[in-house]
Amino acid sequence: MTLIELAQAIGDVLTQIDTMLQTPGMSDSDWQTLYALRKHLDDEQRDLIGKSIKEADATYQQLTTKLNAASTQLKTVIGDLTKVGNVISIVSQIASYADQILKQV
């Protein structure tokens, strides 16, 4: 996955989170948690764009594969308010992978 594709994948996740945040029926604490994760992921996306990352690095490739898989998993549960805990967990994983990618710089 190229850096541009990574930024696009994170952007897609941010859009999904934005949609969920606008859905009525979420508890205040879940909304706050998801919003905080959204903010963190948005900051990471901006940081990634300005970095010089070796896209051929094996660790980078592993992390982007995991991030992409988590993003795909998120798409299957994002619209179901009964699975907000799962959404928060998956978004946390995605943010963790982005953190690890940033540490590779």
C-alpha positions as CSV (number, residue, x, y, z in Angstrom):
1,M,0.0,0.0,0.0
2,T,1.4,3.4,-1.0
3,L,1.4,6.3,1.4
4,I,-1.3,7.9,-0.7
5,E,-3.5,4.8,-0.5
6,L,-2.9,4.7,3.2
7,A,-4.1,8.3,3.6
8,Q,-7.1,7.4,1.5
9,A,-7.9,4.4,3.6
10,I,-7.7,6.5,6.8
11,G,-9.9,9.1,5.1
12,D,-12.5,6.4,4.3
13,V,-12.4,5.4,8.0
14,L,-12.9,9.0,9.1
15,T,-15.9,9.4,6.8
16,Q,-17.4,6.2,8.2
17,I,-16.9,7.5,11.7
18,D,-18.4,10.9,10.8
19,T,-21.5,9.1,9.5
20,M,-21.8,7.1,12.7
21,L,-21.3,10.1,14.9
22,Q,-24.3,11.7,13.2
23,T,-26.5,8.7,13.8
24,P,-29.0,9.3,16.6
25,G,-29.1,6.8,19.5
26,M,-25.5,6.5,20.5
27,S,-24.8,7.0,24.2
28,D,-22.9,10.1,25.2
29,S,-19.9,8.2,26.4
30,D,-19.7,6.1,23.2
31,W,-20.0,9.3,21.1
32,Q,-17.2,11.0,23.1
33,T,-14.9,8.0,22.8
34,L,-15.5,7.6,19.1
35,Y,-15.0,11.3,18.5
36,A,-11.7,11.3,20.4
37,L,-10.5,8.3,18.3
38,R,-11.7,10.2,15.2
39,K,-9.7,13.2,16.2
40,H,-6.6,11.1,16.9
41,L,-6.8,9.3,13.6
42,D,-7.3,12.6,11.8
43,D,-4.1,14.0,13.4
44,E,-2.2,10.8,12.5
45,Q,-3.4,11.1,8.8
46,R,-2.0,14.6,8.7
47,D,1.3,13.5,10.2
48,L,1.6,10.6,7.8
49,I,1.3,12.9,4.8
50,G,4.3,14.9,5.8
51,K,6.6,12.0,6.5
52,S,9.1,10.2,4.4
53,I,8.2,6.6,4.8
54,K,9.9,3.6,3.1
55,E,6.9,2.0,1.5
56,A,8.9,-1.1,0.6
57,D,9.8,-1.8,4.3
58,A,8.4,-5.2,5.4
59,T,7.1,-3.7,8.7
60,Y,5.3,-0.9,6.8
61,Q,3.7,-3.4,4.5
62,Q,2.6,-5.6,7.4
63,L,1.0,-2.7,9.3
64,T,-0.7,-1.3,6.2
65,T,-2.1,-4.8,5.4
66,K,-3.5,-5.0,9.0
67,L,-4.8,-1.5,8.8
68,N,-6.6,-2.3,5.6
69,A,-8.1,-5.5,7.0
70,A,-9.4,-3.6,10.1
71,S,-10.8,-0.9,7.8
72,T,-12.7,-3.6,5.8
73,Q,-13.9,-5.1,9.1
74,L,-15.1,-1.7,10.2
75,K,-17.3,-1.4,7.1
76,T,-19.3,-4.5,8.2
77,V,-20.2,-3.2,11.6
78,I,-20.1,0.6,11.4
79,G,-23.9,1.1,10.8
80,D,-25.1,-1.1,13.7
81,L,-25.5,0.9,16.9
82,T,-25.6,-2.3,18.9
83,K,-22.0,-2.9,17.9
84,V,-20.6,0.5,19.0
85,G,-18.1,-1.3,21.2
86,N,-16.8,-3.3,18.2
87,V,-16.6,-0.1,16.2
88,I,-14.6,1.6,19.0
89,S,-12.3,-1.5,19.2
90,I,-11.7,-1.6,15.5
91,V,-11.0,2.2,15.2
92,S,-8.6,1.8,18.1
93,Q,-6.8,-0.9,16.2
94,I,-6.6,1.3,13.1
95,A,-5.2,4.2,15.1
96,S,-2.7,1.8,16.7
97,Y,-1.5,0.6,13.3
98,A,-1.1,4.2,12.2
99,D,0.8,5.0,15.4
100,Q,3.2,2.1,14.6
101,I,3.7,3.3,11.0
102,L,4.6,6.8,12.3
103,K,7.1,5.2,14.6
104,Q,8.8,3.7,11.6
105,V,9.9,7.1,10.3
